[in-house]
Amino acid sequence: MTAENLISRLTKVKKTGPDRWLACCPAHDDKSPSLAIKELGDQRILLHCFAGCSPQEILDAIGLTFDELFPEKLMDHGKPLRKPFPAADVLEAVSTETLIVAMTASRLANDKDITVGDWQRLHVAAQRIMAARDMVNG
């Protein structure tokens, strides 16, 4: 399977670099892209949902299996691991969540009502920002 085959099953796909994309996660009600996708040089495909969905949940939502994310050849386990996503991709996802936080803070600062939905979305933004921090820190 190629990354193009995977991303054809997703919505709001945005290319963020060579062999890297952001898209809406199919495993939860995603209004803005929170799913990072990266195709490695050996054709492995990596997935990370900043909202916390597991790769299995993502694959189940689009009818794929783990076998389809990895080529048949065996991996060389002797090589040191690198972080799967460049900081630029993480910052792109975090910038969207930061905008949500800023908009909510502005409403609160101007004594405007905050709906339950606004609070829920603020909570999701906080979770995604923390997940990005954790991913970058390893």
C-alpha positions in Angstrom: 0.0 0.0 0.0 1.2 3.5 -0.7 0.4 6.6 1.4 -1.7 7.9 -1.5 -4.0 4.9 -1.2 -4.3 5.7 2.6 -4.9 9.4 2.2 -7.5 8.9 -0.5 -9.7 7.5 2.3 -9.3 10.6 4.5 -10.7 14.2 4.5 -9.2 17.6 4.6 -5.8 16.2 3.6 -3.0 18.8 3.5 0.5 18.0 2.4 3.0 19.4 4.9 6.2 18.2 3.4 7.8 15.4 1.3 5.9 12.2 2.2 4.0 14.0 5.1 0.4 15.0 5.5 -2.2 16.2 8.0 -5.8 15.0 7.7 -9.0 14.7 9.8 -8.9 11.6 11.9 -11.6 9.1 10.8 -11.8 7.6 14.3 -13.4 10.5 16.0 -15.6 13.6 15.0 -12.7 15.7 13.8 -13.5 19.1 12.5 -9.9 20.2 11.9 -6.9 18.0 10.9 -5.4 16.1 13.9 -4.0 13.1 12.1 -0.4 13.2 11.1 0.7 10.7 8.4 4.3 10.0 7.2 5.6 7.6 4.7 9.1 6.5 5.4 11.8 5.7 2.7 11.2 2.0 3.2 7.5 2.5 2.5 6.3 2.1 6.1 3.4 4.4 6.9 3.2 6.1 10.3 0.1 7.5 11.9 -0.4 9.7 14.9 -3.7 11.3 16.1 -3.1 14.3 18.3 -6.5 13.7 19.9 -5.3 10.3 21.2 -7.0 7.8 18.8 -4.9 4.7 18.5 -3.6 3.5 15.1 -5.9 0.5 15.4 -9.0 2.8 15.8 -7.9 4.8 12.8 -7.3 1.8 10.7 -10.7 0.2 11.8 -12.5 3.4 10.8 -11.2 3.2 7.2 -11.2 -0.5 6.8 -7.5 -1.2 6.8 -5.1 -3.4 8.8 -1.6 -2.9 10.1 -0.3 -5.2 7.4 -1.2 -2.6 4.9 1.0 0.1 6.6 4.2 -1.9 6.4 6.0 -3.4 3.4 6.7 -7.2 3.4 10.4 -6.9 3.9 11.7 -7.2 7.4 12.8 -4.1 9.2 16.4 -3.6 10.3 16.1 -3.4 14.1 19.7 -2.5 14.5 19.2 1.1 13.3 18.6 3.8 15.9 15.0 5.1 16.0 14.2 8.7 14.9 11.2 10.7 15.8 8.6 9.9 13.2 7.4 13.5 12.6 9.5 16.6 12.1 8.9 19.5 14.4 7.3 21.5 11.6 4.5 19.0 11.3 3.9 19.0 15.0 3.9 22.8 15.1 1.4 23.0 12.2 -1.1 20.8 14.2 -0.4 22.7 17.4 -1.0 26.1 15.7 -4.6 25.1 14.9 -5.2 24.0 18.5 -3.6 27.2 19.8 -6.0 29.2 17.7 -8.9 27.4 19.3 -7.5 28.3 22.8 -7.0 31.9 21.8 -10.5 32.3 20.4 -12.0 30.8 23.6 -9.8 33.0 25.8 -10.9 36.1 23.9 -14.6 35.2 24.4 -14.0 34.7 28.1 -12.0 38.0 28.4 -14.9 39.8 26.7 -17.5 38.3 29.1 -19.1 36.3 26.4 -20.9 33.1 27.0 -19.1 29.8 26.4 -21.2 26.9 25.3 -20.7 23.3 26.5 -19.4 22.6 22.9 -16.9 25.4 23.3 -15.6 23.9 26.6 -15.4 20.4 25.0 -13.5 21.7 22.0 -11.1 23.6 24.4 -10.5 20.4 26.2 -9.7 18.6 23.0 -7.3 21.4 22.0 -5.5 21.0 25.4 -5.3 17.3 24.9 -3.9 17.6 21.4 -1.3 20.2 22.5 -0.2 18.0 25.4 0.0 15.0 23.0 2.2 17.0 20.7 4.5 18.0 23.5 4.7 14.4 24.6 5.5 13.2 21.1 8.2 15.7 20.6 9.8 15.0 24.0 9.7 11.2 23.3 
